[in-house]
Amino acid sequence: MNVLITSDDFYQLALDYIKKAKSMNVIYVEAFFDPQAHTSRGIGFDVVMEGLLKAKEEASKVYGIQLHWIMCILRDFTPESALETVKLSLPYKDQIIALGLDSDEHNNPPGKFQEAFKLARSYGYKLTSHCDVDQQDSHKNIAYVATELGGEKPPLKPFELNNPELYLHSSSKTGADRIDHGLNTADTPELLELVKSCGLGLTLCPMGYQKHMGPHNVFPKVNKIVDYGIPITLNSDDPAYMAYYKSEILSGTLKGCNFNIEDLYNFEKNAIKMAWTDDIDFKKKFIQELDDVLLKYKD
């Protein structure tokens, strides 16, 4: 972290990721960033945002990638720090698509940051939260995120309401708009039913999990969630650290779970429906491209 000081540093870091994504034909990204990791080192919030937003603009204009930033709260910082960070984001609320929650879950349940999430919701952010695998109170945290996080949800925006086939909507009146990770949903029938009944999708990172937990502890749970009818996507998780990017995640999970190309098609279609962009034409075009790929390769 200590080498990230100027806005150009953040721009170059993001640009390297964009180039890597481009090499795998990724055309849409919702990426996490953790401003507290930098403001706690004396780096200004504006410095971080200047670099990241410059990279976002270049992603679109030069690389053809639609990039959106999800600002995350660090759970091992105080609730006061979380609330202050959300307040700092207000001038950029049109450039930040959602608020998330990450870092060490031990003694840091999502309810600890409820006020920050309520404020973020009032700014118009979508809400999500990491529910990492086999952590303290994993089951309780998944249930809280699904049903309580952030308080009452606002009405759907017109572009979401008018295009139900392009957006996955949670049916719960309170709680997050989706769950990051959440593999422990597979552990109990009650959690499986709760997450499904709430209409939530899970952004799973199976290759990252199996790297540390072993395939036998991961892939059967992924299969169980999919078989239950809960929408999932397949994602990277700190890809430079975990050593898996999008292409490796698709191929590795395909093999580990004995999925086929139609399964991968469904996961990518889930990702499009779970994406929070208001670009309706982009979503329609993306789904048509997926349909073309499936038609070409499914046999």
C-alpha positions as CSV (number, residue, x, y, z in Angstrom):
1,M,0.0,0.0,0.0
2,N,2.8,2.4,0.8
3,V,3.6,2.9,-2.9
4,L,0.1,4.2,-3.6
5,I,0.5,7.9,-2.9
6,T,-0.5,10.1,-5.8
7,S,-3.7,10.1,-8.0
8,D,-1.5,8.8,-10.8
9,D,-0.5,5.8,-8.7
10,F,-4.2,4.8,-8.3
11,Y,-4.8,5.5,-12.0
12,Q,-1.8,3.2,-13.0
13,L,-2.9,0.5,-10.6
14,A,-6.5,0.5,-12.0
15,L,-5.2,0.7,-15.6
16,D,-3.1,-2.4,-15.1
17,Y,-6.2,-4.3,-14.0
18,I,-8.2,-2.9,-16.9
19,K,-5.5,-4.2,-19.4
20,K,-5.6,-7.6,-17.8
21,A,-9.4,-7.7,-18.0
22,K,-9.3,-6.7,-21.6
23,S,-6.9,-9.5,-22.4
24,M,-9.7,-11.9,-21.3
25,N,-12.4,-10.2,-23.3
26,V,-14.0,-8.8,-20.2
27,I,-16.3,-5.9,-21.2
28,Y,-18.1,-5.1,-17.9
29,V,-16.6,-4.7,-14.4
30,E,-18.0,-3.7,-11.0
31,A,-14.8,-3.4,-9.0
32,F,-14.2,-2.9,-5.3
33,F,-12.0,-0.3,-3.7
34,D,-11.2,0.4,0.0
35,P,-10.7,4.1,0.6
36,Q,-10.0,3.7,4.3
37,A,-6.9,1.7,3.5
38,H,-5.5,4.9,2.0
39,T,-7.1,7.7,4.1
40,S,-5.8,6.0,7.2
41,R,-2.3,6.5,5.7
42,G,-2.9,10.2,5.2
43,I,-3.9,9.9,1.5
44,G,-6.8,12.2,0.7
45,F,-10.1,10.6,-0.4
46,D,-10.1,13.0,-3.4
47,V,-6.6,11.7,-4.4
48,V,-7.9,8.2,-4.6
49,M,-11.0,9.1,-6.5
50,E,-9.2,11.3,-9.0
51,G,-7.0,8.3,-10.1
52,L,-9.8,5.8,-10.1
53,L,-12.2,7.9,-12.1
54,K,-9.5,8.7,-14.7
55,A,-9.0,5.0,-15.1
56,K,-12.8,4.5,-15.5
57,E,-12.9,7.0,-18.3
58,E,-10.0,5.4,-20.1
59,A,-11.5,1.9,-19.6
60,S,-14.5,3.1,-21.6
61,K,-12.8,5.2,-24.3
62,V,-9.7,3.1,-25.0
63,Y,-10.5,-0.4,-23.9
64,G,-14.2,-0.7,-24.4
65,I,-14.9,-1.8,-20.8
66,Q,-17.8,-0.4,-18.8
67,L,-16.3,0.0,-15.3
68,H,-18.2,0.9,-12.1
69,W,-16.7,1.4,-8.7
70,I,-18.1,-0.2,-5.5
71,M,-16.7,1.5,-2.5
72,C,-16.2,-0.9,0.4
73,I,-16.0,-0.3,4.2
74,L,-13.3,-2.1,6.1
75,R,-14.8,-4.1,8.9
76,D,-11.8,-3.9,11.1
77,F,-12.1,-0.1,11.3
78,T,-14.7,1.6,13.5
79,P,-18.3,2.3,12.7
80,E,-17.5,6.0,13.0
81,S,-14.8,5.6,10.4
82,A,-17.3,3.9,8.1
83,L,-19.8,6.6,8.5
84,E,-17.2,9.3,7.8
85,T,-16.0,7.5,4.7
86,V,-19.6,7.4,3.3
87,K,-19.9,11.1,4.0
88,L,-16.7,11.8,2.1
89,S,-18.1,10.0,-0.9
90,L,-21.1,12.3,-1.3
91,P,-19.5,14.6,-4.0
92,Y,-18.8,11.4,-6.0
93,K,-22.2,9.7,-5.4
94,D,-22.9,9.7,-9.2
95,Q,-19.6,7.9,-9.8
96,I,-19.9,5.2,-7.1
97,I,-22.5,2.5,-7.9
98,A,-22.7,0.7,-4.5
99,L,-21.4,0.4,-1.0
100,G,-19.9,-2.9,0.1
101,L,-18.2,-4.4,3.2
102,D,-15.0,-6.4,3.4
103,S,-11.9,-7.3,5.4
104,D,-11.7,-9.3,8.7
105,E,-15.1,-10.6,9.8
106,H,-14.0,-11.8,13.3
107,N,-16.0,-9.7,15.8
108,N,-17.1,-7.4,13.0
109,P,-20.6,-8.4,11.9
110,P,-22.4,-6.4,9.2
111,G,-24.9,-4.9,11.8
112,K,-22.0,-3.0,13.3
113,F,-22.1,-0.7,10.2
114,Q,-25.8,-0.3,9.8
115,E,-25.7,3.5,10.0
116,A,-23.2,3.8,7.3
117,F,-25.3,1.5,5.0
118,K,-28.4,3.5,5.8
119,L,-26.6,6.7,4.8
120,A,-25.3,5.1,1.6
121,R,-28.8,4.0,0.7
122,S,-30.0,7.6,1.2
123,Y,-27.3,8.6,-1.4
124,G,-28.8,6.2,-3.9
125,Y,-26.1,3.5,-3.6
126,K,-26.9,-0.2,-4.1
127,L,-25.8,-2.3,-1.1
128,T,-23.8,-5.5,-0.9
129,S,-21.6,-7.2,1.7
130,H,-18.9,-9.8,1.8
131,C,-20.1,-12.9,3.7
132,D,-16.8,-14.8,3.6
133,V,-16.5,-18.6,3.9
134,D,-16.5,-20.3,7.3
135,Q,-16.1,-17.2,9.3
136,Q,-17.4,-16.3,12.8
137,D,-21.3,-16.3,12.7
138,S,-21.3,-16.9,8.9
139,H,-24.9,-18.2,8.9
140,K,-26.2,-15.3,11.1
141,N,-24.3,-12.7,9.0
142,I,-25.8,-14.1,5.7
143,A,-29.3,-13.9,7.2
144,Y,-28.7,-10.3,8.4
145,V,-27.3,-9.1,5.1
146,A,-30.2,-10.7,3.2
147,T,-33.0,-9.3,5.4
148,E,-31.8,-6.3,7.4
149,L,-28.7,-4.5,6.1
150,G,-29.3,-0.9,5.2
151,G,-32.9,-0.7,6.4
152,E,-35.8,0.0,4.1
153,K,-35.2,-0.2,0.3
154,P,-36.2,2.7,-1.9
155,P,-38.5,2.1,-4.8
156,L,-37.0,0.6,-7.9
157,K,-35.7,3.1,-10.4
158,P,-37.6,3.5,-13.7
159,F,-35.1,1.7,-15.8
160,E,-35.2,-1.3,-13.4
161,L,-38.9,-1.4,-13.0
162,N,-39.5,-1.2,-16.8
163,N,-37.1,-3.9,-17.7
164,P,-37.7,-6.8,-15.2
165,E,-36.1,-9.3,-17.6
166,L,-32.8,-7.5,-17.4
167,Y,-32.6,-7.0,-13.6
168,L,-32.5,-9.3,-10.6
169,H,-34.6,-7.7,-7.8
170,S,-34.6,-8.6,-4.2
171,S,-38.1,-9.3,-3.0
172,S,-37.2,-8.3,0.6
173,K,-38.3,-4.8,1.7
174,T,-35.0,-4.4,3.7
175,G,-31.6,-5.9,3.3
176,A,-28.8,-5.9,0.7
177,D,-29.3,-5.9,-3.0
178,R,-27.0,-8.9,-3.4
179,I,-24.5,-10.9,-1.4
180,D,-20.8,-11.2,-2.1
181,H,-19.5,-14.8,-1.4
182,G,-22.1,-16.4,0.8
183,L,-21.0,-20.0,0.1
184,N,-22.2,-21.0,3.6
185,T,-25.7,-20.5,2.3
186,A,-25.4,-24.2,1.2
187,D,-25.0,-25.3,4.9
188,T,-28.6,-25.3,6.0
189,P,-32.0,-25.7,4.3
190,E,-33.2,-22.6,6.1
191,L,-30.5,-20.4,4.6
192,L,-31.0,-21.8,1.1
193,E,-34.7,-21.0,1.3
194,L,-34.1,-17.6,2.9
195,V,-31.7,-16.4,0.2
196,K,-33.8,-17.9,-2.6
197,S,-37.0,-16.3,-1.2
198,C,-35.4,-12.9,-1.0
199,G,-34.5,-13.1,-4.7
200,L,-30.8,-12.5,-4.0
201,G,-27.9,-13.5,-6.2
202,L,-24.5,-14.5,-4.9
203,T,-21.1,-13.4,-6.4
204,L,-19.1,-16.6,-5.7
205,C,-15.4,-17.0,-6.1
206,P,-14.9,-20.8,-6.1
207,M,-11.3,-20.9,-7.3
208,G,-10.2,-18.5,-4.6
209,Y,-11.9,-20.6,-1.9
210,Q,-10.6,-23.9,-3.1
211,K,-7.0,-22.6,-3.1
212,H,-7.2,-22.4,0.7
213,M,-9.9,-24.8,1.7
214,G,-9.5,-27.6,-0.8
215,P,-11.8,-28.5,-3.7
216,H,-13.8,-31.1,-1.7
217,N,-14.9,-28.3,0.7
218,V,-16.0,-25.9,-2.0
219,F,-17.3,-27.4,-5.3
220,P,-20.1,-29.6,-3.7
221,K,-21.5,-26.4,-2.0
222,V,-21.5,-24.5,-5.2
223,N,-23.4,-27.3,-6.9
224,K,-25.9,-27.4,-4.0
225,I,-26.6,-23.6,-4.3
226,V,-27.0,-23.9,-8.1
227,D,-29.3,-26.9,-7.8
228,Y,-31.5,-25.0,-5.3
229,G,-32.1,-22.4,-7.9
230,I,-30.1,-19.5,-6.4
231,P,-28.5,-17.3,-9.1
232,I,-24.8,-17.1,-8.9
233,T,-21.9,-15.5,-10.8
234,L,-18.3,-16.7,-11.0
235,N,-15.9,-14.0,-10.0
236,S,-12.3,-13.2,-9.1
237,D,-11.4,-12.5,-5.5
238,D,-8.3,-10.3,-5.1
239,P,-7.1,-11.9,-8.3
240,A,-3.4,-11.0,-8.1
241,Y,-3.3,-12.4,-4.6
242,M,-5.4,-15.5,-5.3
243,A,-3.7,-16.2,-8.7
244,Y,-7.0,-16.6,-10.5
245,Y,-8.6,-14.2,-13.0
246,K,-11.9,-14.5,-14.9
247,S,-10.8,-17.0,-17.6
248,E,-9.2,-19.4,-15.0
249,I,-12.2,-19.1,-12.8
250,L,-14.6,-20.2,-15.5
251,S,-12.5,-23.1,-16.7
252,G,-11.5,-24.2,-13.1
253,T,-15.1,-24.1,-11.8
254,L,-16.4,-25.8,-15.0
255,K,-14.1,-28.8,-14.2
256,G,-14.5,-28.8,-10.4
257,C,-18.3,-28.7,-10.4
258,N,-18.7,-30.8,-13.6
259,F,-20.6,-27.9,-15.2
260,N,-21.2,-27.6,-18.9
261,I,-21.3,-24.6,-21.3
262,E,-25.0,-24.1,-20.7
263,D,-24.3,-23.7,-17.0
264,L,-21.6,-21.1,-17.7
265,Y,-24.0,-19.3,-20.0
266,N,-26.5,-19.1,-17.2
267,F,-23.9,-17.8,-14.7
268,E,-22.9,-15.1,-17.2
269,K,-26.5,-14.2,-17.9
270,N,-27.0,-14.0,-14.1
271,A,-24.1,-11.6,-14.0
272,I,-25.8,-9.3,-16.6
273,K,-29.1,-9.4,-14.7
274,M,-27.3,-8.7,-11.4
275,A,-25.3,-5.8,-12.8
276,W,-26.4,-2.4,-11.6
277,T,-25.7,-0.3,-14.8
278,D,-28.6,1.7,-16.2
279,D,-27.3,1.0,-19.7
280,I,-30.3,-1.0,-21.0
281,D,-28.9,-1.3,-24.6
282,F,-25.6,-2.6,-23.2
283,K,-27.4,-5.3,-21.3
284,K,-29.5,-6.3,-24.3
285,K,-26.5,-6.5,-26.6
286,F,-24.5,-8.5,-24.0
287,I,-27.3,-11.1,-23.7
288,Q,-27.5,-11.4,-27.5
289,E,-23.8,-12.0,-27.7
290,L,-24.1,-14.7,-25.0
291,D,-26.9,-16.3,-27.0
292,D,-24.7,-16.3,-30.1
293,V,-21.9,-18.0,-28.2
294,L,-24.2,-20.6,-26.7
295,L,-25.6,-21.4,-30.1
296,K,-22.2,-21.8,-31.6
297,Y,-20.6,-24.0,-28.9
298,K,-23.3,-25.9,-27.0
299,D,-23.1,-29.0,-29.2
